């Protein structure tokens, strides 16, 4: 039977980001949430922008709208999150956690 210090040394170290990494990840998470809400409600579901883009307007907003819709249809966002979660389970790091957000 192992003693308590031997058990501590034998157990794997858990992933614990530093305080700085937690703050950076929280800011990135809030920024990603804000951008996602803006893209969805400000550009994609905005009726006048949608009608203008369908009528043939060639602007950066319409190109961005089309790119986001195509990536959504092809499940790019979901697959990126699944792959990042798998990598996070295999090799935990703050960078992979940020990509998964």
N, C-alpha and C positions, 0 to 999 in steps of 0.2 A: 504494500500500500504506500502511496506517495504522500509526502508531507505537503502542507499548504504552500510553502515557497516553491517546491518542485512543480506543483500543479499550476501556479501562476506562470512559471517559465514555459511549461509544456503547452498551455492553452494558446490558441492563435490570437493575435492582437486584432481587436475590432477596429473597423474604419471609423474614425472620428475626426471630422474636419476641424481646423483651427477656427478661432473666433473671427479672424479676418476673412477666411474662406466662407464662413457662414454669412457674414454681412454682404460679401460680394455676391454670393449665390442668391441671397434674398433680394438684393437690388436687381440682379439679372432676371430673377423670376417675376418680379413686379413689372419690370420693363417688358418682358415677353408677354405677360398678361395684358398690359396696356396696348402693345402693338397688335396683339391678336384681336382684342375688342375693337380697336380702330379699324383694322382691315375688314373685320366682319360687318360691323354696323356702319362704318363710315364710308367704305368703298364697295364691298361686295353686295350688301343688301340695300344700298342706297338706290332708289328707283331712278332718279334723273341720271345718275352716273351710268347705271346699267343700260338705260335706253340710249344714251349717247354712245356708249361703247358698242352696242348692238347695231347702231345706225352707221358705224364705220369710223368713228372718231379715232385718230391715231395719236394718242397721248401716252405719257408715262403712266398715268393712273390706269388707263385701260390695259396697258401691257402688264402692269403689276396685278391687276384684277384677274386677267386671264391666266397668268402664271400661278397665282394662288389657287384658282379653281382647278387647274389641271393637276397641280400637286395634290390637292385634296382628293380628286377623283382617283388618282393612282395610289392613294394611301401612303404618300411619302412621309407625312408627319407621323403617322402611326408606326410605320416600319422603322423610322429613325429612333423613335422612343423605345421600341422593343429591342433593337440592336444595342442602344445605349444601356438599357437595363441589363442585358446579357453581359456586356462588357463590364458593367459596374459590379455584377455578381462575381465575375471572374477575376478582375483586377480593380478593386475600389480606388477611386481617385476623385478629387474635387472637379477636375476638368470634365470627366465623363458624366458626373452628376449634373454639371452645368449644361452639357449637351442634351441630356435627358429632359431637362426642363423645357 
